[in-house]
Amino acid sequence: MFAAACTNRHRWAELRFSQEISPQPPRVGPVTLTLHITDLSGAAISGAQVALQANMSHAGMVPVFADATEIEPGRYQSTMKLSMAGDWRVNVHVTWSNDHKADYEFDIKGVKP
């Protein structure tokens, strides 16, 4: 079971995103990110390529990269290894049918040691 990291959904380009993060609260080490991606009508976006990049909120830190795999229509999952406690920003890059592209970002606040 995943706890919602953010209850509001964000619209970018032609897509709607929501995310879940496990464990809660997030801790240094492996964190599972699950993204739900739909179009504006609520239809699942399947078959997309989803790449993630996580950065600490302060300069000078090495980013963490991962790809997400579709686990069911419109639900993509990835495991990222967060290397430090603190606040992280995750940038999501999505490419789907006919080379459409969209970007989305969200924060992981208060990662515990």
C-alpha positions in Angstrom: 0.0 0.0 0.0 1.3 3.4 -0.9 0.5 6.7 0.9 -0.2 9.7 -1.2 2.6 12.2 -1.2 0.4 15.0 -2.6 -3.3 15.1 -2.8 -3.6 17.7 -5.6 -3.2 16.8 -9.2 -1.2 19.0 -11.5 -1.9 19.5 -15.2 1.0 19.9 -17.6 0.6 19.9 -21.4 -2.2 17.4 -22.2 -1.7 15.2 -19.1 -2.8 14.9 -15.5 -0.5 13.5 -12.9 -0.6 12.2 -9.4 2.1 10.4 -7.4 2.5 8.1 -4.4 5.7 7.6 -2.4 6.6 4.6 -0.3 7.7 4.4 2.5 6.0 7.1 4.4 7.6 9.1 5.7 10.3 8.8 3.0 13.8 7.8 4.2 17.3 7.8 2.8 17.7 4.8 0.6 15.3 3.1 -1.8 12.0 5.0 -2.3 9.3 3.6 -4.6 7.5 6.3 -6.7 4.3 5.4 -8.4 2.8 7.8 -11.0 -0.7 7.8 -12.3 -0.9 9.5 -15.7 -4.1 10.3 -17.5 -5.3 12.7 -20.2 -7.5 15.5 -19.3 -10.6 13.4 -19.7 -9.2 10.8 -17.2 -8.2 8.1 -19.7 -5.0 6.3 -18.8 -1.9 7.0 -20.8 -0.4 3.6 -21.6 2.8 2.7 -23.3 4.6 5.9 -22.4 8.3 6.3 -21.7 8.8 7.8 -18.2 12.2 9.1 -17.0 12.8 10.6 -13.6 15.5 12.9 -12.2 15.6 13.7 -8.5 17.7 16.6 -7.2 18.3 18.0 -3.7 16.9 21.4 -3.1 20.4 22.9 -2.7 23.1 23.2 -5.3 26.1 20.9 -5.6 24.4 17.5 -5.1 24.6 14.7 -7.7 21.1 14.0 -9.2 19.5 10.6 -9.1 18.1 9.1 -12.3 15.6 6.3 -12.9 13.1 5.0 -15.5 9.6 4.1 -14.5 7.9 0.9 -15.8 4.2 0.6 -16.5 2.6 -1.7 -13.9 -1.0 -1.3 -15.1 -2.6 1.0 -17.6 -1.6 4.6 -16.8 0.4 3.6 -13.6 4.1 3.8 -13.7 6.5 2.7 -11.0 10.2 3.3 -10.2 12.6 2.9 -7.4 15.0 5.7 -6.7 17.8 5.6 -4.2 17.8 8.9 -2.3 21.3 9.5 -1.0 20.7 12.2 1.7 18.1 13.5 4.1 16.3 16.7 3.3 14.0 18.0 0.5 14.1 16.6 -3.0 12.6 17.8 -6.3 11.6 15.1 -8.8 11.4 16.0 -12.5 9.3 13.6 -14.7 9.8 13.5 -18.4 7.0 11.6 -20.4 7.0 10.7 -24.0 3.9 8.9 -25.4 2.1 8.2 -28.7 3.2 10.2 -31.8 6.2 11.6 -29.9 4.1 13.8 -27.6 6.1 15.0 -24.6 5.2 16.5 -21.2 7.2 17.4 -18.1 5.9 17.3 -14.5 7.7 18.0 -11.2 6.9 17.4 -7.5 8.7 17.6 -4.2 9.6 14.9 -1.7 9.8 17.0 1.5 11.6 16.0 4.7 13.4 12.8 3.7 14.5 11.2 7.0 18.0 9.8 7.7 
